[in-house]
Amino acid sequence: MAMGRPRSFDMDKALDEAMEVFWRHGYDGASIAELTKAMGIKPPSLYAAFGNKEGLLKAALDHYTVRHGEHMSWVLAGATAHEVAERFLTSTADSHTEPGKPPGCLLVQGGLVCGAGSENVPFEFATRRDQVEASLRERFARAKSDGDLPDDCDPSALARFLACITSGMGVMASSGADREALRQVARVALSAFPNAAG
């Protein structure tokens, strides 16, 4: 059996570029022409490697998740639940307004508006956001069992609260809010987060 032609592009670099196009334009707004131009490949190479545009999106989101896994490990390694929340909120304010990158959050704005034929796309983004929320929930459940959070705290509600705040920060950033505006939101949200039990 004849071997297929070897892939002639850098997969990581191509996914970085695709990720940025989806980030800036959303799934529906990202055309195949824009994606292939940014990735430095021709449409046949895109289809051969990813199947279709949705396949490319899934690969780009997986790539994004891996790239941000180290950051979430740092967030979750905070000594207390309050420190975890502080790391999560302040680093979100900073990353959403990082110079040279699209403003806001790929996982929020990439799939907000999807037309006919793209009905599954919002769920791809939601799945990744749910993973972040789940990791926070597990960390807060551990904090509660360790006595680091009051007995009446709900780890699920705390994780959902932080996820909601950071999603809103992403929308603000994409609408032009600067870093200090997002840091103000982070400080107010952190003031509502419970401190250690006792």
Summary of the structure (lengths in Angstrom):
residues: 198
radius of gyration: 19.0
end to end distance: 69.6
largest distance: 69.6
contacts: 581
relative contact order: 0.13
helix: 69%
strand: 0%
